[in-house]
Amino acid sequence: ASSLVDVRVAMDVVDLIKQRQELMGKPDAYWVITKARPKHTIHREVVQIMEDSGLPLLRFGDKDYACTERTAYAWALGEGKTVFDLDDKVAHEEMKSVYKTIKSIIGEKNVSYV
């Protein structure tokens, strides 16, 4: 989620997740910010709402977002490709960071790399 509207809509799901966690202890759940615009004021507001929600905000290295808003992602999707098929090095690094972060949470045996 990367807008206040996205976050507000997702709060109903957060409530359901928290109810389930209270009963069963699962599922593990995290916020992941995509299409981030970290220099915009709204980004800080989104981060604050997520942090106040009771679910952890997944961090990617020193960043509080998985990926920025880049045309490479839309272009790759439209062409049936991945960003690794493109020459966008920033997108490559963002996706590598996502992979490493998720791998560190769920473990090596449950994740395969492209």
N, C-alpha and C positions, 0 to 999 in steps of 0.2 A: 504494500500500500504506500502511496506517496502523496496523497492529498487528505485534507481534513474530512472530506466526504467519505473517502475509502475507509478511513479509520473509524469514523462514527458508525458506518454500516457494519464494520467488522466487530464492533463492541458486543453485539448480540451473540456472535459466535464465540467471542472471548468468554462471555458469561456461561455459555453451554460447556465450553472446555473446562472452565474452573469447577462447575458442578460435577462434571465427570471425574475430574481429578480428585475432588473431595471424596467421591464414592469409591473409585477404583485405583487412584494413584496414577492413572494414565489418561490420556496420552501426554507425552512431552510435547510442549508447544512453544513456539517462539514467534516473535514478530520479525519479519524480514522486509526491509525497505528496498523497493525497486523504483526505477525511474526517478532517482533522487536528484534534487537540485540543492545541494548542501549549502550554497551561499544565500539562498532565499530565506526570508523570515519564516515562511510557512513550514519549512523543513524543521526548524527548531521546535515549532508548535507540535508538529506530528510526533517528533521524538519524545517530547515531554508527555503527551497523551499516552503514547505507547509505554513509556517507563512507569507511568502512574497506574497502568491497567492491571498490574500484577503478573503479567506474562513477561518473560525476559525479551529484550531486544537483542537479536543476534548481531554480534560485532564481527567485522571482517577486517582483521588486522587492526589498524588504528581508526577505521571508519565505522560509522554507525549505519551504513547502508551497503547493500549488495552490489548495486550497479547504478550508474547515473543514467539520465535520459539521453540515449545515443541513437542516432538513426541506424547504426549498424545492426542493432537488435531487430528492429522492424524490417530492415532490408533482408537480413538473413532469414527471418521467419517467412517473409513473402516469397523468397526464392527456394524455400525448402532446404536451407543450409544452416550451419551454425556459425557463430562469430569466428570460429577458428578457420573457417574457409575464406575469411576476409582479411584485409590488411590493417585492421584496426587494433593496434597493439594495446590500447587502453582497455578495450572490450575483452581482449584475450586475458589481460591481467586481472580484470574484475571477475571473470568466470573461473580462473584458476584459484582466486581467493575464495570464491563461493565453494568450490570443490574442497579445498583444504579445510575450510571451516566446518562444513557438513561432515566430512570424513572424521574430523577430530571429535565430533559429537556422537556419531553412530558407529564409528569403528571401521577399521580397514576392510574387514571381510564383507561389509554390506554396501560398499561403494566401489564402482568401477569408473575409470577415467576414460574419456574419449580418446 
